[in-house]
Amino acid sequence: MASATAAPFNVVDFVRSLPDADKDAALHELVEWHVRVHGNTHATVMRRPDGKVLAYFVPRGAAESILEFRVPDLTPEQMARAQAAIDNPGATFDIEELLNEPDPGDRDSG
């Protein structure tokens, strides 16, 4: 009696065969698994099978600890100008004032 040997399961081919919505669900599940297993405090390099970098996965905890964004301290005048630009972005600078400013390349170096 001959026995048939089943071909090994190929997860990559299986994922490629899924509809896009199912691929999204699988990706979300894998991301949640990765965070559970590896934590959320470190970025992970995602590599292609040939070893080339595909992307970087940066969980929220890692992003928050790495990228501490803060607005620089502004003078009250700078803050007023910034707020005016936010309130009315179409009038952020005066073209005549810009054209009359000296060219930094024309300044004496000594």
N, C-alpha and C positions, 0 to 999 in steps of 0.2 A: 504494500500500500504506500503510495507516494504522499508525502506530506507537503502541503503548500506553505511557504513561508511568506508571511505578510511583510510588505515593504515597511520600513520604519516611518513613523509619523513625522512629517516635516511641518513644524509650526509656522515657519515663514511662508510656505506655500498656502497653508490654511488661512493665515491672516490676509494674504494677498487676495484670496478668493472671497473674502467677506464683503458685503455691501459697505459703503462708506459709513453709514450710521453705526454699524457693528464694529468697524475699525475704531471709530471714536470711542465707543463704549469699552473696547478692549484696551485702548490707550489709557483712558481714565482709570481703569482697574489696575493697570500696570504702574501708573504713577502713584496711586494710593499705596500699592504694595511696596514700591520703592521707598516711599517716605516712612512707612511702618518699619521696614527692615533696616534702612540705612539712616533714618532720622531726617530732620529737615534743616540741619545747620551747615551742610556742606554742599557745594556745587559738584555735579558729576559730569564728566566728559562722556558724551555718547559717541561711540565709534562705529563705523561701518565694518562689515566683516573683514575688509582688507586692511583695517587699522587706521584709516583716515578719519579725521574728526568730522562728525556730522553736525553736532550741535552740543550745547551745554545745557544741562538741566539744573536750574537754580530754584530750589524750593523756597517758599515764602520766608521761612525762618532764616535761610541763608541770605536772601536778598535784603531782609531787614537788618541783619547784622553787618553786612558788607557795605551797603549803600545808605549811609546816614546822610540824607539830604537835608540841608538847612539853608535858609535864605540868609545871605550875608547881612550883617548889621548895616542899615542904611541911615543916613542923616534924615532929619525931617523933610528937608528939601528934596532929597532923592526919593523918599517914600511918596511925597506928594506928586512928583513927576511920574513915578511908576503907577500910582493910582489913577492919575489923569490919562495915561496911556491905556490902561485897562478899561477905563470908563468910555474912552473915545479913541479907539485904535486908528481911525482914519486921520487923526490930527496928532500923530506922535512926534513929528518934527517939522520944522519950518525949512523949506528948501533953500530959501535965501540965506538963512543962518548957516546951513550946511555948506553951501557954495562959498561963503565968505570965510570959512574957517581955514587957517593956514594948512597947507599940505605938510604932513609930518616928514616927508622926504625932502622938503625945502629948508628944514631947520639946520642951523649951523651945528656941527658936531663938536665944537669946542669953543 
